[in-house]
């Protein structure tokens, strides 16, 4: 009976020792877990900071790109506006130029100055006449070009209309020649092809058949 109690006590001591060992191992593992958790947390915070820095850098880069694009657009629109203004100046009618360059003739008492003013006015009138002739020539050339384009379109349209009729005539002529070679008479061919006898005779004569 005493040996039984001794065995029970011995088993209890062993269980207590094993429990203490497991508790110590669990604490050690828990410390390692928390250390690993802290390390992962630090890495995560580092990644978050790097991401925020990258986002700020991308924002700065996007602002720079938007600024550059805006400047380029302004330069482009400015160039387009300058070109439009230049075209408007070039297309300004001659009568407006004449109104702009007209000079009021001053009252001059000296004959030499009056003669000089007359020469200047004559030169201005000659320049205006040259501009008028140039504009008339350009208008005439533009009208000729438009007329040529219209004529080309009419010719193309006529050719497109005539092509089917030519094809039909060639096809009917071939059929008539085939019937002539087969020995049909002019009356038979005319009745069969719904054509005139004179036309059949003409085709027969051109083909050399009798």
Buried (B, 14 or more C-beta within 10 A) or exposed (E): EEEEEEEEEEEEEEEEEEEEEEEEEEEEEEEEEEEEEEEEEEEEEEEEEEEEEEEEEEEEEEEEEEEEEEEEEEEEEEEEEEEEEEEEEEEEEBEEBBEEEEEEEEEEEEEEEBEEBEEEEEEBEEEBEEBBEEBEEEEEEEEEEEEEEEEEEEEEEEEEEEEEEEEEEEEBBEBBBEBBEEEBEBEEBBEEBEBEEEBBEEBBEEEEEE
